[in-house]
Amino acid sequence: MRILLLGASGQLGSDIVRCWRGQPGIDLLPATRADADVTDRAAVRALVAQARPAVVINTTAFHNLPLCEQDPATAMTVNVVGGWNVAAAAREAGAAVVQFSTDYVFDGEKRTPYLESDARRALNIYGAAKIATEDAVRIANPDHLVVRVSGLYGLAGSAGKGGNFVETMLRLAREGQPIRVVADQVTAPTNTAEIAEALLPLLREGLRGTVHLAADGETSWYDFARAIFELRRLAPDCRPTTTAEFGGPVRRPLYSVLGSERVPRLRHWRLGLERYLREKYGDLS
């Protein structure tokens, strides 16, 4: 299976490259923004036509939430127009498209894990952009798989966010700063390597439509931070706070755990965290 991967140097894309390397029957073609900016329709069409893939995977996104609120036009252009360009170019080349989306398409009012069929309602510009991206991709290419994920962290970190949550917590602990983490936002933080490994069998099976790939279990960001410190044997001044006390320009769902009615959930979030720390630091000490 010949697969063109857009966003190959990003947090999720780099783990797809790493985990799929040497997989039998997979011819993976990694591409970055230098190869084609997804907002440039002509460049995307030319790249896809040249690659002649069976599947195009789009991991690109504009996902810095505060910047999305400040610059909704760019958020919509990169996410929605970019998603449309990729899906349409894939259709023209006779290829399927895989588009990544987010738990932030939901408003958090449900309080039990969101399923693929649940109604979407975003609380912020990023979530609204991803709802529109999902719809644009479905319209542009009927041969699609929309993959919703949540709370991503990976070895490459997120360039748009300056790393990832795990590394931010460890940096603050090293600096000896007081750490305040929201305890009323509940999700299932997911190691991008686990997503990469779960996605490949779905592509081999030809799964289409919408699917949720997220870690099993659920935790607040505060308890996730505590698990990070426990596994690294650190004891910083880390205390819980509330979303209201923490403040900030972005409304976020208080509950955004993803379940699935189509595939099993991934391994428990703590196992994914342990794996990340082992691969990043060599051990858990």
matplotlib code that plots the C-alpha trace (Angstrom):
import matplotlib.pyplot as plt

x = [0.0, 1.5, 0.8, 1.5, 1.9, 1.5, 2.9, 5.6, 7.8, 5.1, 4.3, 1.9, 3.4, 6.9, 5.6, 3.7, 7.1, 8.9, 6.3, 5.5, 9.1, 9.8, 6.2, 5.5, 3.4, 3.7, 5.4, 5.3, 6.1, 6.7, 6.1, 6.5, 5.4, 8.5, 7.1, 3.6, 1.7, -1.8, -3.3, -1.7, -4.2, -2.0, 1.0, -1.0, -2.5, 0.9, 2.4, -0.4, -0.4, 3.3, 3.2, 0.3, -0.7, -3.5, -4.0, -3.2, -2.9, -3.3, -1.8, -1.3, -3.2, -3.2, -3.9, -2.5, -5.8, -5.0, -3.7, -6.8, -8.9, -6.8, -6.6, -9.7, -9.1, -5.8, -7.3, -10.0, -7.7, -5.1, -7.5, -10.6, -9.2, -6.1, -8.3, -10.4, -7.4, -5.9, -9.1, -10.0, -6.5, -6.7, -10.1, -8.7, -5.8, -8.2, -6.9, -8.6, -7.9, -7.3, -8.0, -7.2, -9.7, -10.1, -12.1, -12.7, -15.5, -17.6, -18.8, -18.1, -21.7, -22.2, -19.9, -19.5, -17.2, -18.1, -18.9, -18.5, -22.2, -22.6, -23.6, -20.8, -20.8, -17.6, -16.8, -13.8, -12.5, -10.2, -13.1, -15.3, -12.6, -12.2, -16.0, -15.9, -12.8, -14.5, -17.5, -15.3, -13.3, -16.5, -17.8, -14.6, -13.8, -16.4, -13.5, -12.4, -11.5, -11.9, -9.9, -10.6, -7.9, -7.4, -4.7, -1.8, 1.9, 4.7, 8.5, 8.8, 6.7, 4.3, 6.0, 2.9, 2.7, 6.4, 6.6, 4.0, 2.3, 4.7, 7.8, 6.2, 5.5, 9.0, 10.6, 8.6, 9.6, 13.3, 13.0, 11.5, 8.5, 5.1, 2.9, -0.9, -2.8, -6.5, -8.3, -11.7, -10.9, -11.1, -9.7, -7.6, -4.1, -2.8, 0.7, 1.0, 3.0, -0.1, -2.3, 0.2, 0.3, -3.5, -4.1, -2.2, -4.4, -7.5, -6.0, -5.2, -8.8, -10.1, -12.1, -14.0, -16.2, -15.3, -13.4, -12.1, -8.5, -7.8, -6.3, -8.5, -9.5, -9.8, -8.0, -7.8, -4.8, -3.8, -3.8, -2.0, 0.7, 0.9, 1.5, 4.3, 6.0, 5.5, 7.0, 10.0, 10.3, 9.9, 8.1, 7.5, 5.1, 2.1, -1.4, -4.8, -6.8, -10.0, -10.6, -12.2, -9.3, -6.7, -8.3, -7.2, -8.8, -10.0, -13.2, -12.4, -14.8, -14.6, -15.1, -13.7, -13.0, -13.4, -15.0, -15.8, -18.6, -16.4, -12.9, -11.4, -9.9, -6.2, -4.2, -4.7, -3.4, -0.9, 0.7, 1.1, 2.7, 5.1, 6.0, 6.7, 9.0, 10.9, 11.4, 12.3, 14.6, 15.5, 14.0, 11.4, 13.8]
y = [0.0, 3.3, 6.0, 9.8, 11.3, 15.1, 16.7, 14.0, 16.1, 16.9, 15.2, 12.6, 12.4, 11.6, 8.7, 7.3, 7.4, 5.8, 3.1, 2.2, 2.0, -1.5, -2.6, -5.3, -4.1, -0.4, 2.1, 5.3, 8.6, 11.3, 14.9, 18.2, 21.8, 22.3, 19.7, 21.3, 23.8, 22.4, 25.8, 25.9, 23.8, 23.6, 22.4, 19.8, 18.5, 18.3, 16.4, 13.9, 13.4, 12.8, 10.4, 8.3, 7.0, 4.7, 6.7, 10.3, 11.0, 14.6, 15.2, 19.0, 21.4, 24.9, 23.9, 26.5, 27.3, 30.9, 31.8, 30.3, 32.6, 35.6, 34.7, 32.7, 33.3, 31.4, 28.7, 28.2, 28.5, 25.9, 23.5, 23.7, 24.9, 22.7, 19.7, 20.3, 20.7, 17.4, 15.4, 16.8, 16.1, 12.6, 12.1, 13.3, 10.8, 8.0, 7.8, 7.6, 10.3, 10.1, 13.3, 13.8, 15.6, 16.3, 15.7, 19.5, 19.1, 18.2, 20.5, 18.3, 18.3, 14.6, 13.5, 9.9, 9.0, 10.5, 8.1, 8.6, 9.2, 11.8, 15.3, 17.9, 21.3, 23.2, 25.7, 27.4, 28.4, 25.4, 23.0, 24.9, 24.7, 21.0, 20.4, 22.3, 20.4, 17.1, 18.2, 19.6, 16.3, 14.2, 16.3, 16.5, 12.8, 10.1, 7.6, 9.0, 8.1, 10.9, 10.0, 11.9, 11.9, 13.6, 15.0, 14.2, 14.0, 12.4, 12.3, 15.0, 17.4, 19.9, 22.8, 24.9, 24.5, 24.6, 20.9, 18.9, 18.7, 16.1, 18.0, 21.3, 19.7, 18.2, 21.6, 23.4, 20.8, 21.2, 25.0, 24.7, 26.8, 26.4, 24.4, 24.9, 22.5, 22.3, 19.5, 19.9, 19.2, 15.4, 13.7, 10.7, 11.9, 9.7, 8.8, 9.5, 6.2, 4.3, 6.0, 5.3, 1.6, 1.4, 3.2, 0.9, -2.1, 0.0, 1.1, -2.4, -3.4, -0.4, 1.2, 4.3, 6.9, 8.3, 6.6, 7.6, 6.5, 7.5, 6.0, 3.9, 5.4, 9.0, 11.5, 15.2, 17.2, 17.6, 13.9, 13.3, 15.8, 13.9, 10.6, 12.2, 13.4, 10.1, 8.1, 10.4, 10.4, 14.2, 16.1, 19.7, 22.1, 21.0, 21.9, 21.7, 24.6, 25.1, 26.3, 29.4, 30.2, 29.4, 31.7, 32.1, 33.2, 29.8, 27.9, 24.2, 21.3, 20.1, 16.5, 15.3, 11.6, 9.6, 6.2, 4.2, 2.1, 0.9, -0.1, -1.0, 1.9, 2.0, 0.9, 2.7, 6.3, 5.4, 2.6, 5.1, 7.6, 4.9, 4.0, 7.6, 8.1, 4.9, 5.8, 9.5, 8.9, 5.2, 4.3, 5.6, 7.1]
z = [0.0, -1.1, 1.5, 1.2, 4.7, 5.1, 8.2, 8.5, 10.8, 13.3, 16.6, 15.2, 11.7, 13.0, 15.1, 12.1, 10.2, 13.2, 13.9, 10.3, 9.1, 7.7, 7.9, 5.2, 2.3, 3.3, 1.0, 3.1, 1.5, 4.2, 3.1, 5.0, 4.5, 2.4, -0.1, -0.2, 1.9, 2.4, 1.8, -1.7, -3.7, -6.8, -4.8, -3.0, -6.3, -7.9, -4.9, -4.8, -8.5, -8.5, -5.5, -6.9, -3.5, -2.5, 0.7, 1.7, 5.4, 6.6, 10.0, 9.4, 11.6, 13.1, 16.7, 19.0, 20.7, 21.9, 18.5, 16.9, 19.0, 18.0, 14.3, 13.3, 9.6, 9.7, 11.8, 9.2, 6.2, 7.4, 8.9, 6.7, 3.3, 3.8, 4.6, 1.6, -0.7, 0.5, 0.3, -3.2, -4.5, -3.1, -4.8, -8.2, -7.9, -7.0, -3.4, 0.0, 2.5, 6.3, 8.1, 11.8, 14.0, 17.8, 20.9, 20.9, 18.4, 21.5, 24.3, 27.3, 28.6, 28.1, 31.0, 29.6, 26.7, 23.4, 20.6, 16.8, 16.4, 19.1, 18.1, 17.7, 19.4, 19.7, 22.4, 20.7, 17.3, 16.9, 17.6, 15.2, 12.5, 13.0, 12.7, 9.4, 8.4, 9.0, 6.8, 4.1, 3.9, 3.7, 0.9, -1.0, -0.9, -0.1, 0.3, 3.7, 7.2, 9.9, 13.0, 16.2, 18.8, 22.2, 24.4, 22.2, 23.3, 21.4, 21.2, 18.6, 20.6, 19.0, 17.2, 17.3, 21.1, 22.0, 23.0, 24.8, 28.2, 29.6, 28.7, 30.0, 33.4, 33.6, 32.7, 35.3, 37.9, 37.0, 37.3, 40.7, 39.8, 41.6, 39.2, 39.0, 36.8, 36.1, 37.9, 36.4, 32.8, 32.2, 29.1, 28.1, 27.2, 24.3, 23.2, 19.5, 19.0, 20.2, 17.7, 14.9, 15.7, 16.0, 12.7, 10.4, 10.8, 10.2, 6.9, 5.9, 6.7, 4.6, 7.5, 6.3, 8.0, 11.4, 14.2, 17.7, 18.6, 22.2, 25.3, 27.6, 31.0, 31.9, 34.1, 34.8, 33.6, 37.3, 38.0, 34.7, 35.9, 39.2, 37.3, 35.3, 38.5, 40.2, 37.4, 37.2, 41.0, 41.3, 44.0, 42.8, 44.3, 42.1, 43.2, 41.6, 40.3, 38.4, 34.9, 36.2, 38.5, 35.8, 33.4, 29.8, 26.5, 25.4, 26.4, 26.7, 27.3, 30.9, 29.7, 26.4, 26.8, 23.6, 23.5, 20.3, 19.0, 16.1, 17.4, 20.8, 22.8, 23.0, 26.0, 29.3, 29.3, 32.1, 30.0, 27.2, 29.5, 30.9, 27.3, 26.4, 29.4, 28.7, 25.1, 25.9, 28.9, 28.8, 32.2, 34.7, 37.1]

ax = plt.figure().add_subplot(projection="3d")
ax.plot(x, y, z, "-o")
ax.set_aspect("equal")
plt.show()
